[in-house]
Amino acid sequence: MARLVVLGGGVSGHTAATFAAKWLGSAHEVVVVTPNSKWNWIPSNIWVGVGQMTKEDVTFDLAPVYAKAGIIYHQAKALGIHPEGNETSDKPYVVVESTVAGEEGKTENIEYDYLINATGPKLNFAATPGLGDANGMGEHTVSVCTADHAVHAADELQKSIEKMKNGERQKFLIGTGHGMCTCQGAAFEYIFNIEHELSKAGVRDMADMKWISNESFLGDFGMGGLHMKVGGYAVSSKLFAESLFAERNVDWMIGAHVSKVESGSIDYELLDGSTGKESFDFAMLIPPFAGVGLKAIAKDGSDITATIFAPNGFMKVDANYAAGAYENWKASDWPKTYQNPTYGNLFACGIAFAPPHIISKPMSSPNGTPINPTPPRTGMPSGIIGKAVAHSICDLITKGENAHLHEASMADMGAACVASAGKGIFDGTAAAMTVYPVVPDFEKYPGTGRDTDYTFGEIGLAGHWIKHILHHLFIWKAKLKPGWTLIPE
């Protein structure tokens, strides 16, 4: 009997574990280690953050789902990986620490034959002074990165709406809280959902709204922007985004690194090297991501963390980490199998793998401050990669160590994104976009780097209904309801 241990129960880890359990059956063990007792459909947190959904609408308990699937569940956080075992045993294992109430601090070793690192990101609020504490509940800003964060954000938003109803003008500052953030898309959705809610509440004229981002142009989204078919014409995401911002009367500041957050203001540095302050009454600034801080220990007790993990804490996989300067970057630099090059029984998926480099053109100010989006790896790509990695490991277990590894390169992968711009049965809007491939391939698609026949977008009420339907479909899938395997990642 082989044992697969999955670290993390988010979109990628949950997908990997549930498919592996289905494919392996009772002949082998699948173990999930995750610090959270609940699963969270993160794309809908923005609706929680404006009071249009509750925490219960976007989460559910993991324990009964894993029990139904025959998955062994540990509510704990991983501390370290011992890929060679220790001085008394060659069996590799992970050290985990319980997060169950009343059992905090209790550690145990869990042996494995194969390990998937799907721990996701550490929300690195500390990278920007004043942005937030370890739980993201800063006194100056809010967040929508978790369901609890989003509940807090909705409460603070309601306070601002009440102030506006009482005649007090409010300034909203939404975007990225550091020069090297990702997830511009979540902030993009949130600012337009706030704008929509303020209009519904009849207080839009009492609000000043401003977007702040590390993108060098609107519509970069950490993917270097894109050209998409709209009404039969190829339109840049820059024009698409600028048009939406202008239509909704939302100001913007781009190429910005937030260096400090204080009560009612942020300090920033721009790509031209200039600095300044920006005031706010309500701010939601996405933190940068880092690896969760797993350690790796060799058999003799020496620290080999740098062997397995990149400096940012994400796990090294089969990527080209020696691509060098931007001019040398290729789509083929990106990983295909997500297998660690040192230990063949280690894999990473979702946000937990280390990209070879960013996707957008690297930028920095004259002061040497990097200001550019880091690569998005959430949502659809996370699910696809998690399923492919699970498939590889299942084949290694059932067919032997020479089994073919399944591939899911983001340079060969298409993705669909539905970005909400306001929730409502009859007045909701969303931008529904597809992109192929996620990582541009300028050798295969000269000029734009993508196939414009499969990269297109539309905005309107239909897009909102698609996003609403997808919310229910993906929660149905994650709960392993009948037909769950038929719902694509």
Secondary structure, 3 states (H helix, E strand, C coil): CCEEEEECCCHHHHHHHHHHHHHHHHHCEEEEEECCCEEECHHHHHHHCCCCCCHHHHEEEHHHHHHHHCCEEEEEEEEEEECCCECCECCCEEEEEECCCCCCCCEEEEECCEEEECCCCEECHHHCCCCCCCCCCCCCCECCCCHHHHHHHHHHHHHHHHHHHCCCCEEEEEEECCCCCCCHHHHHHHHHHHHHHHHHCCCHHHEEEEEECCCCCCCCCCCCCCEEEECCEEEEHHHHHHHHHHHCCCEEECCEEEEEEECCEEEEEECCCCEEEEECCEEEEECCEECCCCEEECCCCCECHHHHECCCCCECCCCCCCCCCHHHCCHHHCCCCCECCCCCCEEECHHHECCCCCCCCCCECCCCCECCCCCCCCCHHHHHHHHHHHHHHHHHHHHCCCCCCCCCCCCCCCEEEEEECCCCCCCCCEEEEEECCCCCCCCCCCCCCCCCCCCEEEEEHHHHHHHHHHHHHHHHHHCCCCCHHHCCC
